[in-house]
Amino acid sequence: MRVFEDEWEEAFDELVDVIGWFTEYYTRSRYPFFLRGKVIAPDEFIDRETASEAIEKAYRVLRVAERYLREKRII
């Protein structure tokens, strides 16, 4: 964040929040884990609604990133 502090936009705050949201699910969605002695598979807590929300959030990140990169004429 410090690298871009002169160019920071409100939209980036949302992206930081989205990254935090993904952090909660990243490891759990890839690997089973133990909870009170029981093995919990990813599909036991990542349902269709959560997956759809993740896709929407990912598209939002891509749109903001693409807009920024186009403004800077990087792409």
mmCIF file of the N, C-alpha and C atoms, coordinates in Angstrom:
data_MODEL
# 
_entry.id   MODEL 
# 
loop_
_atom_site.group_PDB 
_atom_site.id 
_atom_site.type_symbol 
_atom_site.label_atom_id 
_atom_site.label_alt_id 
_atom_site.label_comp_id 
_atom_site.label_asym_id 
_atom_site.label_entity_id 
_atom_site.label_seq_id 
_atom_site.pdbx_PDB_ins_code 
_atom_site.Cartn_x 
_atom_site.Cartn_y 
_atom_site.Cartn_z 
_atom_site.occupancy 
_atom_site.B_iso_or_equiv 
_atom_site.pdbx_formal_charge 
_atom_site.auth_seq_id 
_atom_site.auth_comp_id 
_atom_site.auth_asym_id 
_atom_site.auth_atom_id 
_atom_site.pdbx_PDB_model_num 
ATOM 1   N N  . MET A 1 1  ? 0.823   -1.187  0.000   1.00 0.00 ? 1  MET A N  1 
ATOM 2   C CA . MET A 1 1  ? 0.000   0.000   0.000   1.00 0.00 ? 1  MET A CA 1 
ATOM 3   C C  . MET A 1 1  ? 0.869   1.252   0.000   1.00 0.00 ? 1  MET A C  1 
ATOM 4   N N  . ARG A 1 2  ? 1.985   1.203   0.688   1.00 0.00 ? 2  ARG A N  1 
ATOM 5   C CA . ARG A 1 2  ? 2.849   2.387   0.741   1.00 0.00 ? 2  ARG A CA 1 
ATOM 6   C C  . ARG A 1 2  ? 3.415   2.751   -0.619  1.00 0.00 ? 2  ARG A C  1 
ATOM 7   N N  . VAL A 1 3  ? 3.642   1.745   -1.458  1.00 0.00 ? 3  VAL A N  1 
ATOM 8   C CA . VAL A 1 3  ? 4.199   1.988   -2.785  1.00 0.00 ? 3  VAL A CA 1 
ATOM 9   C C  . VAL A 1 3  ? 3.267   2.879   -3.600  1.00 0.00 ? 3  VAL A C  1 
ATOM 10  N N  . PHE A 1 4  ? 1.978   2.726   -3.410  1.00 0.00 ? 4  PHE A N  1 
ATOM 11  C CA . PHE A 1 4  ? 0.985   3.455   -4.204  1.00 0.00 ? 4  PHE A CA 1 
ATOM 12  C C  . PHE A 1 4  ? 0.275   4.553   -3.428  1.00 0.00 ? 4  PHE A C  1 
ATOM 13  N N  . GLU A 1 5  ? 0.772   4.954   -2.274  1.00 0.00 ? 5  GLU A N  1 
ATOM 14  C CA . GLU A 1 5  ? -0.006  5.872   -1.446  1.00 0.00 ? 5  GLU A CA 1 
ATOM 15  C C  . GLU A 1 5  ? -0.307  7.202   -2.144  1.00 0.00 ? 5  GLU A C  1 
ATOM 16  N N  . ASP A 1 6  ? 0.540   7.647   -3.063  1.00 0.00 ? 6  ASP A N  1 
ATOM 17  C CA . ASP A 1 6  ? 0.259   8.888   -3.798  1.00 0.00 ? 6  ASP A CA 1 
ATOM 18  C C  . ASP A 1 6  ? -0.854  8.700   -4.827  1.00 0.00 ? 6  ASP A C  1 
ATOM 19  N N  . GLU A 1 7  ? -1.111  7.457   -5.207  1.00 0.00 ? 7  GLU A N  1 
ATOM 20  C CA . GLU A 1 7  ? -2.112  7.165   -6.224  1.00 0.00 ? 7  GLU A CA 1 
ATOM 21  C C  . GLU A 1 7  ? -3.305  6.402   -5.653  1.00 0.00 ? 7  GLU A C  1 
ATOM 22  N N  . TRP A 1 8  ? -3.389  6.302   -4.349  1.00 0.00 ? 8  TRP A N  1 
ATOM 23  C CA . TRP A 1 8  ? -4.425  5.477   -3.715  1.00 0.00 ? 8  TRP A CA 1 
ATOM 24  C C  . TRP A 1 8  ? -5.815  6.005   -4.042  1.00 0.00 ? 8  TRP A C  1 
ATOM 25  N N  . GLU A 1 9  ? -6.735  5.110   -4.358  1.00 0.00 ? 9  GLU A N  1 
ATOM 26  C CA . GLU A 1 9  ? -8.107  5.455   -4.683  1.00 0.00 ? 9  GLU A CA 1 
ATOM 27  C C  . GLU A 1 9  ? -9.047  4.726   -3.725  1.00 0.00 ? 9  GLU A C  1 
ATOM 28  N N  . GLU A 1 10 ? -10.232 5.232   -3.583  1.00 0.00 ? 10 GLU A N  1 
ATOM 29  C CA . GLU A 1 10 ? -11.224 4.570   -2.723  1.00 0.00 ? 10 GLU A CA 1 
ATOM 30  C C  . GLU A 1 10 ? -11.485 3.134   -3.163  1.00 0.00 ? 10 GLU A C  1 
ATOM 31  N N  . ALA A 1 11 ? -11.483 2.914   -4.466  1.00 0.00 ? 11 ALA A N  1 
ATOM 32  C CA . ALA A 1 11 ? -11.742 1.566   -4.985  1.00 0.00 ? 11 ALA A CA 1 
ATOM 33  C C  . ALA A 1 11 ? -10.717 0.566   -4.450  1.00 0.00 ? 11 ALA A C  1 
ATOM 34  N N  . PHE A 1 12 ? -9.520  1.026   -4.166  1.00 0.00 ? 12 PHE A N  1 
ATOM 35  C CA . PHE A 1 12 ? -8.481  0.122   -3.665  1.00 0.00 ? 12 PHE A CA 1 
ATOM 36  C C  . PHE A 1 12 ? -8.807  -0.351  -2.244  1.00 0.00 ? 12 PHE A C  1 
ATOM 37  N N  . ASP A 1 13 ? -9.484  0.488   -1.470  1.00 0.00 ? 13 ASP A N  1 
ATOM 38  C CA . ASP A 1 13 ? -9.897  0.062   -0.126  1.00 0.00 ? 13 ASP A CA 1 
ATOM 39  C C  . ASP A 1 13 ? -10.812 -1.156  -0.226  1.00 0.00 ? 13 ASP A C  1 
ATOM 40  N N  . GLU A 1 14 ? -11.706 -1.113  -1.200  1.00 0.00 ? 14 GLU A N  1 
ATOM 41  C CA . GLU A 1 14 ? -12.602 -2.247  -1.408  1.00 0.00 ? 14 GLU A CA 1 
ATOM 42  C C  . GLU A 1 14 ? -11.803 -3.499  -1.776  1.00 0.00 ? 14 GLU A C  1 
ATOM 43  N N  . LEU A 1 15 ? -10.778 -3.332  -2.590  1.00 0.00 ? 15 LEU A N  1 
ATOM 44  C CA . LEU A 1 15 ? -9.965  -4.478  -2.990  1.00 0.00 ? 15 LEU A CA 1 
ATOM 45  C C  . LEU A 1 15 ? -9.243  -5.091  -1.804  1.00 0.00 ? 15 LEU A C  1 
ATOM 46  N N  . VAL A 1 16 ? -8.770  -4.270  -0.902  1.00 0.00 ? 16 VAL A N  1 
ATOM 47  C CA . VAL A 1 16 ? -8.123  -4.784  0.302   1.00 0.00 ? 16 VAL A CA 1 
ATOM 48  C C  . VAL A 1 16 ? -9.117  -5.608  1.107   1.00 0.00 ? 16 VAL A C  1 
ATOM 49  N N  . ASP A 1 17 ? -10.344 -5.129  1.213   1.00 0.00 ? 17 ASP A N  1 
ATOM 50  C CA . ASP A 1 17 ? -11.389 -5.889  1.911   1.00 0.00 ? 17 ASP A CA 1 
ATOM 51  C C  . ASP A 1 17 ? -11.674 -7.216  1.213   1.00 0.00 ? 17 ASP A C  1 
ATOM 52  N N  . VAL A 1 18 ? -11.732 -7.181  -0.109  1.00 0.00 ? 18 VAL A N  1 
ATOM 53  C CA . VAL A 1 18 ? -12.009 -8.395  -0.882  1.00 0.00 ? 18 VAL A CA 1 
ATOM 54  C C  . VAL A 1 18 ? -10.882 -9.408  -0.683  1.00 0.00 ? 18 VAL A C  1 
ATOM 55  N N  . ILE A 1 19 ? -9.660  -8.942  -0.694  1.00 0.00 ? 19 ILE A N  1 
ATOM 56  C CA . ILE A 1 19 ? -8.523  -9.845  -0.479  1.00 0.00 ? 19 ILE A CA 1 
ATOM 57  C C  . ILE A 1 19 ? -8.629  -10.492 0.901   1.00 0.00 ? 19 ILE A C  1 
ATOM 58  N N  . GLY A 1 20 ? -9.042  -9.721  1.885   1.00 0.00 ? 20 GLY A N  1 
ATOM 59  C CA . GLY A 1 20 ? -9.247  -10.283 3.217   1.00 0.00 ? 20 GLY A CA 1 
ATOM 60  C C  . GLY A 1 20 ? -10.333 -11.338 3.208   1.00 0.00 ? 20 GLY A C  1 
ATOM 61  N N  . TRP A 1 21 ? -11.406 -11.083 2.467   1.00 0.00 ? 21 TRP A N  1 
ATOM 62  C CA . TRP A 1 21 ? -12.489 -12.058 2.365   1.00 0.00 ? 21 TRP A CA 1 
ATOM 63  C C  . TRP A 1 21 ? -11.969 -13.359 1.754   1.00 0.00 ? 21 TRP A C  1 
ATOM 64  N N  . PHE A 1 22 ? -11.189 -13.255 0.676   1.00 0.00 ? 22 PHE A N  1 
ATOM 65  C CA . PHE A 1 22 ? -10.641 -14.446 0.026   1.00 0.00 ? 22 PHE A CA 1 
ATOM 66  C C  . PHE A 1 22 ? -9.685  -15.203 0.937   1.00 0.00 ? 22 PHE A C  1 
ATOM 67  N N  . THR A 1 23 ? -8.950  -14.502 1.761   1.00 0.00 ? 23 THR A N  1 
ATOM 68  C CA . THR A 1 23 ? -7.993  -15.138 2.652   1.00 0.00 ? 23 THR A CA 1 
ATOM 69  C C  . THR A 1 23 ? -8.675  -16.166 3.547   1.00 0.00 ? 23 THR A C  1 
ATOM 70  N N  . GLU A 1 24 ? -9.870  -15.836 3.990   1.00 0.00 ? 24 GLU A N  1 
ATOM 71  C CA . GLU A 1 24 ? -10.612 -16.755 4.860   1.00 0.00 ? 24 GLU A CA 1 
ATOM 72  C C  . GLU A 1 24 ? -10.883 -18.090 4.170   1.00 0.00 ? 24 GLU A C  1 
ATOM 73  N N  . TYR A 1 25 ? -11.123 -18.059 2.879   1.00 0.00 ? 25 TYR A N  1 
ATOM 74  C CA . TYR A 1 25 ? -11.529 -19.261 2.154   1.00 0.00 ? 25 TYR A CA 1 
ATOM 75  C C  . TYR A 1 25 ? -10.394 -19.944 1.395   1.00 0.00 ? 25 TYR A C  1 
ATOM 76  N N  . TYR A 1 26 ? -9.313  -19.258 1.168   1.00 0.00 ? 26 TYR A N  1 
ATOM 77  C CA . TYR A 1 26 ? -8.256  -19.785 0.294   1.00 0.00 ? 26 TYR A CA 1 
ATOM 78  C C  . TYR A 1 26 ? -7.763  -21.169 0.719   1.00 0.00 ? 26 TYR A C  1 
ATOM 79  N N  . THR A 1 27 ? -7.230  -21.288 1.900   1.00 0.00 ? 27 THR A N  1 
ATOM 80  C CA . THR A 1 27 ? -6.680  -22.561 2.339   1.00 0.00 ? 27 THR A CA 1 
ATOM 81  C C  . THR A 1 27 ? -7.774  -23.590 2.536   1.00 0.00 ? 27 THR A C  1 
ATOM 82  N N  . ARG A 1 28 ? -8.864  -23.171 3.150   1.00 0.00 ? 28 ARG A N  1 
ATOM 83  C CA . ARG A 1 28 ? -9.950  -24.118 3.411   1.00 0.00 ? 28 ARG A CA 1 
ATOM 84  C C  . ARG A 1 28 ? -10.535 -24.694 2.128   1.00 0.00 ? 28 ARG A C  1 
ATOM 85  N N  . SER A 1 29 ? -10.533 -23.917 1.054   1.00 0.00 ? 29 SER A N  1 
ATOM 86  C CA . SER A 1 29 ? -11.119 -24.408 -0.189  1.00 0.00 ? 29 SER A CA 1 
ATOM 87  C C  . SER A 1 29 ? -10.195 -25.374 -0.919  1.00 0.00 ? 29 SER A C  1 
ATOM 88  N N  . ARG A 1 30 ? -8.926  -25.392 -0.540  1.00 0.00 ? 30 ARG A N  1 
ATOM 89  C CA . ARG A 1 30 ? -7.970  -26.265 -1.217  1.00 0.00 ? 30 ARG A CA 1 
ATOM 90  C C  . ARG A 1 30 ? -7.668  -27.544 -0.459  1.00 0.00 ? 30 ARG A C  1 
ATOM 91  N N  . TYR A 1 31 ? -7.744  -27.491 0.855   1.00 0.00 ? 31 TYR A N  1 
ATOM 92  C CA . TYR A 1 31 ? -7.317  -28.624 1.664   1.00 0.00 ? 31 TYR A CA 1 
ATOM 93  C C  . TYR A 1 31 ? -8.362  -28.966 2.718   1.00 0.00 ? 31 TYR A C  1 
ATOM 94  N N  . PRO A 1 32 ? -8.554  -30.250 2.956   1.00 0.00 ? 32 PRO A N  1 
ATOM 95  C CA . PRO A 1 32 ? -9.414  -30.625 4.084   1.00 0.00 ? 32 PRO A CA 1 
ATOM 96  C C  . PRO A 1 32 ? -8.721  -30.236 5.391   1.00 0.00 ? 32 PRO A C  1 
ATOM 97  N N  . PHE A 1 33 ? -9.471  -30.057 6.445   1.00 0.00 ? 33 PHE A N  1 
ATOM 98  C CA . PHE A 1 33 ? -8.860  -29.744 7.736   1.00 0.00 ? 33 PHE A CA 1 
ATOM 99  C C  . PHE A 1 33 ? -9.619  -30.471 8.834   1.00 0.00 ? 33 PHE A C  1 
ATOM 100 N N  . PHE A 1 34 ? -9.026  -30.453 10.010  1.00 0.00 ? 34 PHE A N  1 
ATOM 101 C CA . PHE A 1 34 ? -9.607  -31.137 11.149  1.00 0.00 ? 34 PHE A CA 1 
ATOM 102 C C  . PHE A 1 34 ? -10.328 -30.140 12.041  1.00 0.00 ? 34 PHE A C  1 
ATOM 103 N N  . LEU A 1 35 ? -11.497 -30.535 12.498  1.00 0.00 ? 35 LEU A N  1 
ATOM 104 C CA . LEU A 1 35 ? -12.269 -29.719 13.421  1.00 0.00 ? 35 LEU A CA 1 
ATOM 105 C C  . LEU A 1 35 ? -12.859 -30.647 14.470  1.00 0.00 ? 35 LEU A C  1 
ATOM 106 N N  . ARG A 1 36 ? -12.345 -30.525 15.668  1.00 0.00 ? 36 ARG A N  1 
ATOM 107 C CA . ARG A 1 36 ? -12.802 -31.380 16.778  1.00 0.00 ? 36 ARG A CA 1 
ATOM 108 C C  . ARG A 1 36 ? -12.710 -32.864 16.430  1.00 0.00 ? 36 ARG A C  1 
ATOM 109 N N  . GLY A 1 37 ? -11.620 -33.231 15.776  1.00 0.00 ? 37 GLY A N  1 
ATOM 110 C CA . GLY A 1 37 ? -11.383 -34.629 15.454  1.00 0.00 ? 37 GLY A CA 1 
ATOM 111 C C  . GLY A 1 37 ? -12.056 -35.121 14.188  1.00 0.00 ? 37 GLY A C  1 
ATOM 112 N N  . LYS A 1 38 ? -12.822 -34.262 13.527  1.00 0.00 ? 38 LYS A N  1 
ATOM 113 C CA . LYS A 1 38 ? -13.511 -34.642 12.301  1.00 0.00 ? 38 LYS A CA 1 
ATOM 114 C C  . LYS A 1 38 ? -12.825 -33.984 11.106  1.00 0.00 ? 38 LYS A C  1 
ATOM 115 N N  . VAL A 1 39 ? -12.681 -34.732 10.015  1.00 0.00 ? 39 VAL A N  1 
ATOM 116 C CA . VAL A 1 39 ? -12.113 -34.174 8.790   1.00 0.00 ? 39 VAL A CA 1 
ATOM 117 C C  . VAL A 1 39 ? -13.231 -33.448 8.050   1.00 0.00 ? 39 VAL A C  1 
ATOM 118 N N  . ILE A 1 40 ? -12.983 -32.181 7.753   1.00 0.00 ? 40 ILE A N  1 
ATOM 119 C CA . ILE A 1 40 ? -13.966 -31.354 7.042   1.00 0.00 ? 40 ILE A CA 1 
ATOM 120 C C  . ILE A 1 40 ? -13.462 -31.141 5.617   1.00 0.00 ? 40 ILE A C  1 
ATOM 121 N N  . ALA A 1 41 ? -14.230 -31.574 4.647   1.00 0.00 ? 41 ALA A N  1 
ATOM 122 C CA . ALA A 1 41 ? -13.867 -31.388 3.240   1.00 0.00 ? 41 ALA A CA 1 
ATOM 123 C C  . ALA A 1 41 ? -14.308 -30.000 2.786   1.00 0.00 ? 41 ALA A C  1 
ATOM 124 N N  . PRO A 1 42 ? -13.615 -29.426 1.806   1.00 0.00 ? 42 PRO A N  1 
ATOM 125 C CA . PRO A 1 42 ? -13.973 -28.086 1.334   1.00 0.00 ? 42 PRO A CA 1 
ATOM 126 C C  . PRO A 1 42 ? -15.435 -27.933 0.927   1.00 0.00 ? 42 PRO A C  1 
ATOM 127 N N  . ASP A 1 43 ? -16.002 -28.965 0.321   1.00 0.00 ? 43 ASP A N  1 
ATOM 128 C CA . ASP A 1 43 ? -17.389 -28.825 -0.128  1.00 0.00 ? 43 ASP A CA 1 
ATOM 129 C C  . ASP A 1 43 ? -18.396 -28.827 1.022   1.00 0.00 ? 43 ASP A C  1 
ATOM 130 N N  . GLU A 1 44 ? -17.928 -29.022 2.235   1.00 0.00 ? 44 GLU A N  1 
ATOM 131 C CA . GLU A 1 44 ? -18.832 -28.973 3.382   1.00 0.00 ? 44 GLU A CA 1 
ATOM 132 C C  . GLU A 1 44 ? -19.053 -27.539 3.877   1.00 0.00 ? 44 GLU A C  1 
ATOM 133 N N  . PHE A 1 45 ? -18.226 -26.605 3.434   1.00 0.00 ? 45 PHE A N  1 
ATOM 134 C CA . PHE A 1 45 ? -18.442 -25.222 3.853   1.00 0.00 ? 45 PHE A CA 1 
ATOM 135 C C  . PHE A 1 45 ? -18.337 -24.224 2.711   1.00 0.00 ? 45 PHE A C  1 
ATOM 136 N N  . ILE A 1 46 ? -17.921 -24.663 1.534   1.00 0.00 ? 46 ILE A N  1 
ATOM 137 C CA . ILE A 1 46 ? -17.930 -23.795 0.353   1.00 0.00 ? 46 ILE A CA 1 
ATOM 138 C C  . ILE A 1 46 ? -19.115 -24.271 -0.496  1.00 0.00 ? 46 ILE A C  1 
ATOM 139 N N  . ASP A 1 47 ? -20.203 -23.526 -0.429  1.00 0.00 ? 47 ASP A N  1 
ATOM 140 C CA . ASP A 1 47 ? -21.389 -23.902 -1.192  1.00 0.00 ? 47 ASP A CA 1 
ATOM 141 C C  . ASP A 1 47 ? -21.502 -23.057 -2.462  1.00 0.00 ? 47 ASP A C  1 
ATOM 142 N N  . ARG A 1 48 ? -22.535 -23.299 -3.216  1.00 0.00 ? 48 ARG A N  1 
ATOM 143 C CA . ARG A 1 48 ? -22.735 -22.577 -4.489  1.00 0.00 ? 48 ARG A CA 1 
ATOM 144 C C  . ARG A 1 48 ? -22.815 -21.059 -4.260  1.00 0.00 ? 48 ARG A C  1 
ATOM 145 N N  . GLU A 1 49 ? -23.497 -20.654 -3.199  1.00 0.00 ? 49 GLU A N  1 
ATOM 146 C CA . GLU A 1 49 ? -23.638 -19.221 -2.905  1.00 0.00 ? 49 GLU A CA 1 
ATOM 147 C C  . GLU A 1 49 ? -22.277 -18.581 -2.619  1.00 0.00 ? 49 GLU A C  1 
ATOM 148 N N  . THR A 1 50 ? -21.455 -19.240 -1.832  1.00 0.00 ? 50 THR A N  1 
ATOM 149 C CA . THR A 1 50 ? -20.121 -18.714 -1.525  1.00 0.00 ? 50 THR A CA 1 
ATOM 150 C C  . THR A 1 50 ? -19.267 -18.674 -2.777  1.00 0.00 ? 50 THR A C  1 
ATOM 151 N N  . ALA A 1 51 ? -19.348 -19.713 -3.597  1.00 0.00 ? 51 ALA A N  1 
ATOM 152 C CA . ALA A 1 51 ? -18.584 -19.750 -4.846  1.00 0.00 ? 51 ALA A CA 1 
ATOM 153 C C  . ALA A 1 51 ? -19.022 -18.625 -5.783  1.00 0.00 ? 51 ALA A C  1 
ATOM 154 N N  . SER A 1 52 ? -20.319 -18.385 -5.873  1.00 0.00 ? 52 SER A N  1 
ATOM 155 C CA . SER A 1 52 ? -20.822 -17.293 -6.725  1.00 0.00 ? 52 SER A CA 1 
ATOM 156 C C  . SER A 1 52 ? -20.351 -15.940 -6.212  1.00 0.00 ? 52 SER A C  1 
ATOM 157 N N  . GLU A 1 53 ? -20.369 -15.772 -4.902  1.00 0.00 ? 53 GLU A N  1 
ATOM 158 C CA . GLU A 1 53 ? -19.886 -14.526 -4.312  1.00 0.00 ? 53 GLU A CA 1 
ATOM 159 C C  . GLU A 1 53 ? -18.404 -14.328 -4.620  1.00 0.00 ? 53 GLU A C  1 
ATOM 160 N N  . ALA A 1 54 ? -17.641 -15.402 -4.554  1.00 0.00 ? 54 ALA A N  1 
ATOM 161 C CA . ALA A 1 54 ? -16.211 -15.328 -4.852  1.00 0.00 ? 54 ALA A CA 1 
ATOM 162 C C  . ALA A 1 54 ? -15.970 -14.898 -6.295  1.00 0.00 ? 54 ALA A C  1 
ATOM 163 N N  . ILE A 1 55 ? -16.757 -15.438 -7.210  1.00 0.00 ? 55 ILE A N  1 
ATOM 164 C CA . ILE A 1 55 ? -16.615 -15.072 -8.624  1.00 0.00 ? 55 ILE A CA 1 
ATOM 165 C C  . ILE A 1 55 ? -16.938 -13.597 -8.827  1.00 0.00 ? 55 ILE A C  1 
ATOM 166 N N  . GLU A 1 56 ? -18.008 -13.122 -8.208  1.00 0.00 ? 56 GLU A N  1 
ATOM 167 C CA . GLU A 1 56 ? -18.376 -11.705 -8.327  1.00 0.00 ? 56 GLU A CA 1 
ATOM 168 C C  . GLU A 1 56 ? -17.257 -10.814 -7.782  1.00 0.00 ? 56 GLU A C  1 
ATOM 169 N N  . LYS A 1 57 ? -16.704 -11.185 -6.642  1.00 0.00 ? 57 LYS A N  1 
ATOM 170 C CA . LYS A 1 57 ? -15.632 -10.392 -6.036  1.00 0.00 ? 57 LYS A CA 1 
ATOM 171 C C  . LYS A 1 57 ? -14.385 -10.410 -6.920  1.00 0.00 ? 57 LYS A C  1 
ATOM 172 N N  . ALA A 1 58 ? -14.083 -11.558 -7.491  1.00 0.00 ? 58 ALA A N  1 
ATOM 173 C CA . ALA A 1 58 ? -12.912 -11.663 -8.367  1.00 0.00 ? 58 ALA A CA 1 
ATOM 174 C C  . ALA A 1 58 ? -13.077 -10.773 -9.599  1.00 0.00 ? 58 ALA A C  1 
ATOM 175 N N  . TYR A 1 59 ? -14.272 -10.773 -10.181 1.00 0.00 ? 59 TYR A N  1 
ATOM 176 C CA . TYR A 1 59 ? -14.521 -9.893  -11.327 1.00 0.00 ? 59 TYR A CA 1 
ATOM 177 C C  . TYR A 1 59 ? -14.381 -8.427  -10.940 1.00 0.00 ? 59 TYR A C  1 
ATOM 178 N N  . ARG A 1 60 ? -14.829 -8.066  -9.760  1.00 0.00 ? 60 ARG A N  1 
ATOM 179 C CA . ARG A 1 60 ? -14.700 -6.683  -9.295  1.00 0.00 ? 60 ARG A CA 1 
ATOM 180 C C  . ARG A 1 60 ? -13.224 -6.300  -9.196  1.00 0.00 ? 60 ARG A C  1 
ATOM 181 N N  . VAL A 1 61 ? -12.414 -7.173  -8.635  1.00 0.00 ? 61 VAL A N  1 
ATOM 182 C CA . VAL A 1 61 ? -10.969 -6.915  -8.535  1.00 0.00 ? 61 VAL A CA 1 
ATOM 183 C C  . VAL A 1 61 ? -10.374 -6.741  -9.927  1.00 0.00 ? 61 VAL A C  1 
ATOM 184 N N  . LEU A 1 62 ? -10.740 -7.619  -10.841 1.00 0.00 ? 62 LEU A N  1 
ATOM 185 C CA . LEU A 1 62 ? -10.215 -7.522  -12.206 1.00 0.00 ? 62 LEU A CA 1 
ATOM 186 C C  . LEU A 1 62 ? -10.618 -6.219  -12.883 1.00 0.00 ? 62 LEU A C  1 
ATOM 187 N N  . ARG A 1 63 ? -11.864 -5.793  -12.698 1.00 0.00 ? 63 ARG A N  1 
ATOM 188 C CA . ARG A 1 63 ? -12.313 -4.532  -13.317 1.00 0.00 ? 63 ARG A CA 1 
ATOM 189 C C  . ARG A 1 63 ? -11.525 -3.335  -12.778 1.00 0.00 ? 63 ARG A C  1 
ATOM 190 N N  . VAL A 1 64 ? -11.351 -3.283  -11.475 1.00 0.00 ? 64 VAL A N  1 
ATOM 191 C CA . VAL A 1 64 ? -10.610 -2.165  -10.874 1.00 0.00 ? 64 VAL A CA 1 
ATOM 192 C C  . VAL A 1 64 ? -9.156  -2.197  -11.332 1.00 0.00 ? 64 VAL A C  1 
ATOM 193 N N  . ALA A 1 65 ? -8.557  -3.372  -11.321 1.00 0.00 ? 65 ALA A N  1 
ATOM 194 C CA . ALA A 1 65 ? -7.155  -3.494  -11.745 1.00 0.00 ? 65 ALA A CA 1 
ATOM 195 C C  . ALA A 1 65 ? -6.997  -3.120  -13.219 1.00 0.00 ? 65 ALA A C  1 
ATOM 196 N N  . GLU A 1 66 ? -7.907  -3.589  -14.057 1.00 0.00 ? 66 GLU A N  1 
ATOM 197 C CA . GLU A 1 66 ? -7.818  -3.273  -15.480 1.00 0.00 ? 66 GLU A CA 1 
ATOM 198 C C  . GLU A 1 66 ? -7.961  -1.769  -15.721 1.00 0.00 ? 66 GLU A C  1 
ATOM 199 N N  . ARG A 1 67 ? -8.920  -1.152  -15.038 1.00 0.00 ? 67 ARG A N  1 
ATOM 200 C CA . ARG A 1 67 ? -9.106  0.294   -15.202 1.00 0.00 ? 67 ARG A CA 1 
ATOM 201 C C  . ARG A 1 67 ? -7.832  1.047   -14.813 1.00 0.00 ? 67 ARG A C  1 
ATOM 202 N N  . TYR A 1 68 ? -7.253  0.663   -13.676 1.00 0.00 ? 68 TYR A N  1 
ATOM 203 C CA . TYR A 1 68 ? -6.034  1.321   -13.209 1.00 0.00 ? 68 TYR A CA 1 
ATOM 204 C C  . TYR A 1 68 ? -4.889  1.132   -14.219 1.00 0.00 ? 68 TYR A C  1 
ATOM 205 N N  . LEU A 1 69 ? -4.716  -0.084  -14.686 1.00 0.00 ? 69 LEU A N  1 
ATOM 206 C CA . LEU A 1 69 ? -3.623  -0.361  -15.638 1.00 0.00 ? 69 LEU A CA 1 
ATOM 207 C C  . LEU A 1 69 ? -3.833  0.365   -16.958 1.00 0.00 ? 69 LEU A C  1 
ATOM 208 N N  . ARG A 1 70 ? -5.074  0.516   -17.383 1.00 0.00 ? 70 ARG A N  1 
ATOM 209 C CA . ARG A 1 70 ? -5.352  1.271   -18.611 1.00 0.00 ? 70 ARG A CA 1 
ATOM 210 C C  . ARG A 1 70 ? -5.087  2.770   -18.409 1.00 0.00 ? 70 ARG A C  1 
ATOM 211 N N  . GLU A 1 71 ? -5.489  3.293   -17.260 1.00 0.00 ? 71 GLU A N  1 
ATOM 212 C CA . GLU A 1 71 ? -5.217  4.704   -16.964 1.00 0.00 ? 71 GLU A CA 1 
ATOM 213 C C  . GLU A 1 71 ? -3.725  4.998   -16.982 1.00 0.00 ? 71 GLU A C  1 
ATOM 214 N N  . LYS A 1 72 ? -2.938  4.059   -16.522 1.00 0.00 ? 72 LYS A N  1 
ATOM 215 C CA . LYS A 1 72 ? -1.469  4.227   -16.463 1.00 0.00 ? 72 LYS A CA 1 
ATOM 216 C C  . LYS A 1 72 ? -0.806  3.817   -17.786 1.00 0.00 ? 72 LYS A C  1 
ATOM 217 N N  . ARG A 1 73 ? -1.634  3.389   -18.749 1.00 0.00 ? 73 ARG A N  1 
ATOM 218 C CA . ARG A 1 73 ? -1.170  2.948   -20.059 1.00 0.00 ? 73 ARG A CA 1 
ATOM 219 C C  . ARG A 1 73 ? -0.174  1.801   -19.968 1.00 0.00 ? 73 ARG A C  1 
ATOM 220 N N  . ILE A 1 74 ? -0.437  0.924   -19.028 1.00 0.00 ? 74 ILE A N  1 
ATOM 221 C CA . ILE A 1 74 ? 0.379   -0.278  -18.881 1.00 0.00 ? 74 ILE A CA 1 
ATOM 222 C C  . ILE A 1 74 ? -0.174  -1.370  -19.791 1.00 0.00 ? 74 ILE A C  1 
ATOM 223 N N  . ILE A 1 75 ? -1.499  -1.343  -19.978 1.00 0.00 ? 75 ILE A N  1 
ATOM 224 C CA . ILE A 1 75 ? -2.133  -2.256  -20.934 1.00 0.00 ? 75 ILE A CA 1 
ATOM 225 C C  . ILE A 1 75 ? -2.972  -1.460  -21.898 1.00 0.00 ? 75 ILE A C  1 
# 
